[in-house]
Structures are given as C-alpha cells and as structure tokens.
Amino acid sequence: MFGFIHKSIFRKLLFSYMLTVLLGLFAVGLLLSWLAKDYIFDARQQELLRQAKRVNLAMQDAMLPEEQVKDLLAFFDQSYDTRIWMFDRNGRILATSSKEEVYIGKSVDESVVKKISLGEDAVLNLEFAGLKEPMLSVVVPWGKGEQIYGGIVLHAPVKGISDTIAGLRETILWITLIGVLISAGIASYLSWSISRPLQLIDRTAAKIGMGDYTERIRIDAKDEIGDLAATINHMMEKLERMDIDKRKLEQIRQDFLANVSHELGTPLTAVQGFLEALQDGLIDEEARPRYYDIMYKETLHMARLVDDILDLVRLENKEITLNLKVVEVEPLLARAAFKFSTEAAERGTSIGYELQEPQLKVHADPDRLEQIVNNLLKNAVKFTEAGTIRLEAAHSGDRVLLRVVDTGTGISPEDQERIWERFFKVDRGRSRKNSGTGLGLAIVRELVELHQGTIGVHSELGKGTVFELTLPRAN
C-alpha cells in the first residue's frame, strides 16, 4: 500500500499541478503574444498616421520645387525610418523618398485613391511590384484644407515589427520555461507535503491492522490531513485502552475461573472423599458426626461462595436497588461487635466500639450497611490474634466516618491496591480455618460506591490495619 500511495498520489498530484501550470502559462503566453502583436501593430499604425500628417503639413504647397520635395522626403525618410511616396488625384506616383525612382509613374490601387479623394485616411498592407518585403502602409490625403492634391503613403517594414513580436514571444517562452521549473519545484514540494502524511497514515493503519496500537502519527499540519491524523491518533488511544482493558478482563476472567474452580473444587473433593468413606463403611459410628460436621461446613462455604458471586455480579450489573432509610450507627456497631465477639474471643481478641457523639445517623440501606460492616469486621477478626478490634464512628461535615481498626498482621503496600480485586487473598499460605471466598472486600467496595460513599485502607505490616469509609449523613 505504501508503494501504491507513493506512485499514485504523489505522481498524480505532481502531474496535475504541472499540467495545470503548463496549460495556464501556455494560455497566458498565447494571450499576451496575441494582445502584444495587436498592440504593437496598432501603435505602429497610429504612429505612421501621425508621421504622414506631419509630412502633409510640410508638403501642403503644391508648387514646391522638385528638388526641395526630394530633400524633404529624404529628410522625413531618415527621421521616421520609413519609405514615403506621394501620388496625385489619379493615383500616379509623383515622388518617393528613395533615391531610386523605380516607383515614379506607377499607380496605387483605385480603391485607395477613391478613399483619399473623400478626405479619409487608409491603413493597409500595400504590395507593389518591386517591393522586396511586406510593408505596413498608411495613406493620408495630400492637400490643404478642403483642397486635395492626392495622397501621401508611408511604408514601414513589417519585418521589424515581426522581429519585435518574435523577440517578445521568445521572452515569454523563456519566462514560461523558468516558470515551469519553479512550478515543478513548488508542485513537487506540495505533492510531497500531501503524500508524506498519507504515507505515515498508511504505515500506521498497517500497524493497526496487525494489532499494534502504540504507534502515533507525528504530523504538525493544521489542515484537514492534520485533523485526520489527530482523529486517527485519538482512535488509536481508544483502541489501545480497549486492548489493555480487554486483556485485563481476559486475565480477570481466567483468574475468576481458576479461583472458582479451586474454591469449589477443594470442598467438593473433601465432601466426595468423606461420602465415599461413609458409603464403604470405613468410618465408625462414633466418628461419623465429626465427618458430617466437616461436610456441612464445606457445603456452607460453597453456598457462601455462590451467594457472594451472585451478589458481586448483580452489583456490577447495577441490578441491586437500595432501600435507603435513616439508620442509627450505634445499634449497628453494637450488633456487629456482639455477633463476632465469640469468634474473636477464641483468638484472644477483644472487640469494642466508640462514637464521637451519640445519635449519629446515616442515609443507607440497613441490610446492605450491615453487610458492609460485617464483612469488614469478619476480615479484621480473621487476621487478628491476641489483639484488639475497635469500631469507630464520627461525623465529618455532611458525612459520617466509620473506621474498623485492628492490631492484626497488616497488609503490605503491594497488596493494598489489590485487596479490592475478586478472589485476591492477602495471605494465601494460611490454613483452611482462615480461608474465605476472596470476594468480601470487592462486595464492600461496590456497596459503598452504590451508597455514594468512599472507602480506603491504611495498613502497616505487623502493626495492624484501618479501613475507613464515609457515608451520607442524616440529620
């Protein structure tokens, strides 16, 4: 495609520009030559007429001596660089400015004589026997007042005028050739300035076709091609972001499938093994309740995983509608602390709550808000041993700030950005008693955003973690 553009667009533009320039210069040169020729001939004719009338003024006296007539004609011949004839009313040539009297006694055309006898001027190309080259001739009446003696003819060689016109045409030709050369350079530059950006666009389009969206078109032109390049660059930026998002989503999908397979596969394998042992009678009656309890807990884990996945999908698809009400914060925190107190006590951890002021209220869905607090508190209990967990609430402008503070193991800076991802677990090496679905914090973030709130985390390894969330305050 690159070669095609180079051969097609560049050459077409170059040849188009050159043809236009050539035709334009040819037309202008032809017109100038034609106009110049007419102008030169007209100017020469008018000049000859003025000169002929001056000769008539000098020759008005018909009784001039023959020698004086010859001298005057010779003088005017030298002054005007013309041949001068005088003829009578019958058209017979009486005198000439030339020393050779070959034309004396000959006659001019009757139509010219007739025109002169009426007192009119004549401009024509006269041909007489003996003239060796074409002449531009003018004829004026010879006489004084209304008395006409004959006519005066002034001849100017056409060759001189033709040479002038030929020189003018040669000059126009040279100017045209120089103009063609200059135009060729300008046309080449203009063609290159148009074809080069198209070549860059073509090369970039080829890379897009191969799935490479990192290339950008570097064109500084402020015209339509520049706008096209900017549009393509903008499109490539979008395609690049879409490609990155697509790869990220594909990775998330693969991780999701792998995690779901793992999370469901492990309890299913355990349940299947226990059931096979029970069916084969390998477990005595006394031990069976313990195995039943393990299978029951594994099924609860799978059910919780499925519920969490369904909740997350519905949240991401905006299928959950909140039932917003005014919710008092203190009873909420008291219920959550009581609910997890037994589990925390087994780990040697105490749970307490503290309010900056009583009667703090928020606009929230009571069930979903309780789900948020429970998930955060369950997470704190899971990673805190022989420590403390504190639930705090305070107002912050038109918001209520809720904090879950623990003295647990903490989260590394690298993991703090990833804890909101689905199935991500901070400590994958923990035992099954600390296992979870890895969806709790992802659900919490979606629910908080659905409430038009914010959530963040501050943590340090070995010192504990603080989750902070804000919700709209209710008066």
N, C-alpha and C positions, 0 to 999 in steps of 0.2 A: 504493500500500500504506500510505503514511503516513496519508492521509485515512481509509482504512478502519479502521486501528487507532484513530485519534483518535475516529471516530464510533462504532466498535463497542465497543472495550474500555472506553474512558472512560465512555461513556453506560451501558453495561451494568453496570459496577461502581457508578456513581453511582445508577442506578435501583434496583439490587439492594440497596445499602446503605439508600437512602431507604425502599424498600418494607419492608425488614426492620425498620427503626426505627419506621415508622408502624404496622405491624402489632403490634410489641411494645408501643409506647406505648398504642395503642388497647386491646389486651388488658389491659395493666396498669391503664389508666384505668377500663375497664369492671369489672374485678375489684374495684378499690378502691372504685368507686362502689357496687357491689352489697354488698360487705362493710361499707362505711360505713353504708349505708342500714339493713342488718340490725342493725348495732351500735347505731346511734342509736335505732332503734325498740325494740330490746331494753333498752337503757339507760333509755329513757324509760318503758317499761312497768314495769321494776323500781323505778324512782323513784316512779312513781304508786302501785304497790303499797305501798311503804314509807309514802308520804304517806297513803294510805287507811287503813292500820293505825294511824297516829297519830291520824287523825280518829276512828277507832273507840274509841281509848283515851279521847278526850275526851268521847265520846258514849255510854259504857257504861251510864250511868244513864238508864234509860228514862223516869224521872219528871221529867226536866229541863223547866223551863218553856219554853213555845213561843218566847218572846222570846229567852231565853238560847240556845236551839238555833239560832235565826236568826242571832244575833250570832256564835256560834261558827262556823257555816257560812260567814258572810260573812268572818270573820277568816281562816279557812283558805283561802277563795277568793282573798283578796288575797295571802296569804302564798305559796300554791303556784301562783297563776295558773291555777287550774282551776275547773271547774264541779262542784259537789258535790250529789248527790241522796241522799236516804235513803228507803228503802221498807220496808214491813212484810213479814211472812212470806207474805202473799198477793200480793206484788209491787206493791201500790199505793203510789205515791209520796206520802210524808208531808211532806217538806220539801225545799227547794232553797236553794242559796246565792245564787241570783238573786233580785232584788227582784220580778221578775215571776213570779207564782205560776202561770204558764200550765200547768206540768207537774204541779202537785199534783193528785192524784186519778187520774192516769193510771197505767198498769201497765207493768211491764217484762216482758220475754219470760218465759214459763213455764219454759223450759229453764234460764234464769239463776236463777230463784227456786229451782228444784229443786236446782241445784248449790250454791247458798248454804245451803239448808236442811241440806245434808250437811256444812257447815263448810268448803267448798272455795272457793278464790279463782277468779276468772274474768277473762280478758283478752280483749277483743273490740272490734270496731267496732260500736257501737250506733247505730241510726238510730231516731230518734223524730220523730214529726210535730212540726214547729215548729223543729227544729234546722236552721239555715241552712247549715251546713258540716259535712263529715265530722269525726268526733271519734274519738280513741283513748281507749278506756274500760277501766277496771279495776273489778271488783266484789269486795268482801271482805265476809265475814259481819259483821253488826252484832249485837254481843252481848257477854256477859261469861261467861268460862269456857265451859261446855257449853250455856249458855242463849243461844239465838239469837233476836233480836227481828226481824231482817230483814236488809237489806243496805245497804251504802254504796257509791255509784257516784262515781268521779272521772272527769271528762271533760277531755281535753287536745286542743286543736285540732290536727288533722293538718297544717293549713296551715303552722304554724310549723316543724314537723319537715320538711315538704316543702321549705320555703324554705331551711332549713339544708342539706338534701341538695342542692338546686338550686345553692346557693352553693358547696358542696363540688365539685359537678360542674363548675361554671364555673371554679373554681380549677384543677381537674385539666385542664380544656380549655386554659386559658392556659399551664399548665406544659407540656402536650403541645406546644402551638404553639411555645413557646420552645425546648423540646427538639428539635422538628423543625428549627428554624432552626440551632441549634447543631450538630445531627447533619448537616444539609445542608453546613455548612462543613467539618466533620470528614470527611464522606463525599467531598466534593469534593477535599480535600487528599489523602486516602488513594487515591482514584481517580487523581488526578494523579501521586502518588508511584509508582504502579504503571504507569500508561500512559506517562509520560515516559521511563523507562528502556526500555520496549518500543519507543518511537518512535526512541530513539537506536540500539537494536539493529537496528531495521528499516532505518534510514538506512545503518548500517554494512554490513548484509547486502547492500543495494543496491549499495554501492561494491565489495563483494567480487565481486558478480555482474558488475561492469564491469571486473574485473581490477585494482582498486586495493586493495592490501593494507597501505597506510601508515596508514589511519585506525585510531583506537583508541577504545574506549567508555570514557568517563570517568564511572564510577558508583562512589560510595563506600559504597553499601549493603552491609551484612553479612548479607544474606539470600539466598534462592535466586536472585533476579534478579541480585544482585551476583556470585554464583558463576557464573551463566550468562554474564554479561559477561566475567568473568575467563577463563572457558573459551574464549569467542569470541576474546578478545584473544590468548590463548595460541595458538589455532588460526591467527589471522592472522599472528602472528610466524613460525610454522612455514611458512605459505603464502608469506610474504614471503621467508624464507630459501630456500625451494624455488624461488621465482620467480627470485631472484638466481642461485642455483646453476644453474637451467635456462638462464638467459640466458648465464651464464658457460660452461656446457657447450656451448651452441649456438655461442658465439663460438669456443671451442676447436675444435669440430668444423669450423667454417668455415675457421679458420686451418689446421687439420690438412689438410683437403682442398686448400686453396690451396698449402700448403707441399709436400705430397706431389706435387701436380701440377707445381709448379715444380722440385722436386728431381729428379723423374723426367723431366720434360719437357725440361730443358736437356741432359742427357746423351743422351737418345733423339734429340733433334734433331741433336746433333753426330754421333752414330753413323749416323743416317739420311743425313745430308749426305755423310759420308765414303764410305758404301757406294754411294750414287748416283754419286759421283765415280769410285770404283773400277770400278763397272759400266760407266760411259760411257767408260772408258779415259782419263780426264782426268789421272790421276796416273801418273807414270813408275815404272818398276820400282825405281829407287833410292830413291824417296821412300815407297814403299808400306810398308816395315817401320815407319817412324815413324808413319804413319797407323794401322797395325794396333795399335801400342803404345798410341796415344791411345784407340782404340776399346776396347781391352782394359781400360784403366784406368777408362773410363767405365762399362763393364759391372760392374767390381768395385765402383765407387761405388754403382751401383744395387742390386747384390746386398747390399752392406753396409747400405744404407738399408732394404731389405726385412727383413733379419735384425734390425736394430735395432728396427724397428716391431713385428715379431713378438715379440721379447724384451720390449718395453715392455708390449704388450698382455697377454702371459702373466703378467708381474709384477703388473700392475694387477688382473688377474682371479684372482690367487693360485693360478696354475696351475704355478708353479715350486716344486719341493721341494728344499731344501738338503741336501747330503750333508756334514754337519758333521764335522769332524775337527780334530785338533790340528795347527796349521800354524805352522812356524817362520818368523819375519818376515824374518830376514837373507837367506836364499836367495831369498825372494820379491823383495825390493828389489834384490838383485844382478842377477837375471834381467831385471827391468824396466829397470834402468839400462843394461844391456848391449844390450837389444833396441832401445832408442831412441837409443843413443849415436851411431850413424852419421847418422841424420836430424838430431839436434841439432848434430852437428859441421858439417853443411852450412850451418847457420845461425850458426855461430860460437859455439855454446853448449855448455857442459860440463855433465855430469850426474854427481852423486855421491850417496852415501847415508851415513847416520850413525845408529848405535844408541846409546842411552843406556847400555845394558848388553847383554851377549851373551845368547843363548838366550831371547830374547823369543818367546813363543808366544801364539797366539790360537785361539779356537774359531770356525772358519769353514769354508765350502765352498772348497776350494783353487782350483777353476776360477773360481768367481764372485768370490773375493777378488782373484785375478789380473786378472780383467776390470775390477774397480773401479780397481785401481792403474794398469792400462794406460790406461784412459780418462782418468784424472786426469793422468797423465804425458804422454799424447798431447796433451791440451789445453794443458799448460804448454809443450811443445816448439813447438806451433803459434804461440803468441803471445809467444815469447821469442827475440830475435835478439841475438847478441853478448852473451850474459849467462850466468847460471848457474841451474841447477835442482838442488835438494837434496831428497832423500828422508830424512825423519827418523822415528825410532820411539822411544817411551819409555813406561814404564808409568805409569799414573795410577789408583792404588787397584786396584780389581778390573777395570780396563780397560787397554787398550793404545792409546796415542795415536799415530796415523800422520799425518804432515804432508808435503804436497807444496808446497815453497816455490820460487817463481821470481822473477826480476827482469824480468819482461816488461812489457807495456804496461799491465797493470792493468785493473780493471773499475770503472766509475762506480757511485756509490751507488744511482742509479736502476735500474741493470741488475742489481745484486747480488741483488735479490729475484726477478728474472725468469729468471735463468740456469738455474733448475731446470725451467722450462716446456719442453714439447716444441717442437722446431724453432726455439726462440729462439736467435739468434746475436748475440753482443756487437758484433762489427764486421761489418756486412753489406756494407761497402764494400771488403772485402779481395778479393784476386784469387782465382781458382779454385784456386790451389795451397794456399790456407788454407781451402778450402771443407770443410764437414763436413755431417753429417746434421742436426745440432742436437738429437740425441737422447741423446748420450753422458752428459751430466750428469743428465738425467731418469732414465736407466737406473741410474746410480750411486746416486742418492738412493733409488730403490726397492730396490736390492740391499742398501744399508746398513741401511735400515729392516727389511728381511727378516731381517738378521743381528742384530736388536735393538740396532743401533748408532745413532750420531748423526753428522751431517756439517754443517759450516758453512764459511763463506768470509770472509776478511778481505782487503781489497784497497784499493789507492790508485792512481789513475791516474798512469802514468809511473814508478811505483816497484815494482810487482810485485803478486803475488797469493799468498795462503796458503790452501790447502784443508786443513781438519783433520777427521779422522774418528776415532771411537772404536769399538772392538770388544771383546767379552768376552775377558778374559784367561784363558789356560790355564796351569796350574801345571806 
